[in-house]
Amino acid sequence: MNKSYSFSNDQMNGIVEETYAKIIKECENLKENTNCPNEQVVALLSVIASNFATNTNKREK
């Protein structure tokens, strides 16, 4: 089981906030340059998120 994790206040006001802003900016850039709808951005973010999600249904061989 994964341990609970929380960013520190310094991290939240630093690297986390910066990363969030960069992701938002790049999503806006993607929309501007491709004219894609929000749903396409959400789908892309979902694929990206799946790369970081723990696979709880992994079968052992």
C-alpha positions in Angstrom: 0.0 0.0 0.0 1.3 3.5 -0.9 2.1 5.9 1.9 0.2 9.2 2.1 2.2 12.0 0.6 1.7 15.8 0.7 3.8 18.5 -0.7 5.3 20.9 1.8 4.1 24.5 1.8 7.4 25.6 0.3 6.9 23.0 -2.5 3.3 24.1 -3.1 4.4 27.7 -3.4 7.4 26.9 -5.5 7.9 23.9 -7.8 4.3 22.7 -7.7 2.9 26.1 -8.5 5.4 26.6 -11.3 4.7 23.2 -12.8 1.0 23.8 -12.7 1.4 27.2 -14.5 3.6 25.6 -17.2 1.1 22.8 -17.8 -1.7 25.3 -18.2 0.4 27.5 -20.5 1.3 24.6 -22.7 -2.3 23.3 -22.9 -3.4 26.8 -23.9 -0.6 26.9 -26.5 -1.7 23.5 -27.9 -5.3 24.8 -28.2 -4.2 28.0 -29.9 -1.9 26.2 -32.4 -4.3 23.3 -33.2 -7.7 24.8 -32.6 -8.6 21.6 -30.7 -11.5 21.6 -28.2 -11.0 21.4 -24.4 -12.1 17.7 -24.6 -9.0 16.9 -26.7 -6.8 18.6 -24.1 -8.5 16.6 -21.3 -8.0 13.4 -23.3 -4.3 14.1 -23.7 -3.9 15.0 -20.0 -5.7 11.7 -19.1 -3.2 9.7 -21.2 -0.3 11.6 -19.5 -1.9 11.0 -16.1 -2.2 7.3 -16.8 1.6 7.1 -17.2 1.9 8.1 -13.5 -1.1 6.1 -12.1 -0.3 3.0 -10.1 -1.6 -0.1 -11.9 -3.6 -1.9 -9.2 -4.9 -4.5 -11.7 -1.5 -5.8 -12.7 -1.5 -9.6 -13.0 1.5 -11.7 -12.0 2.8 -14.2 -14.5 
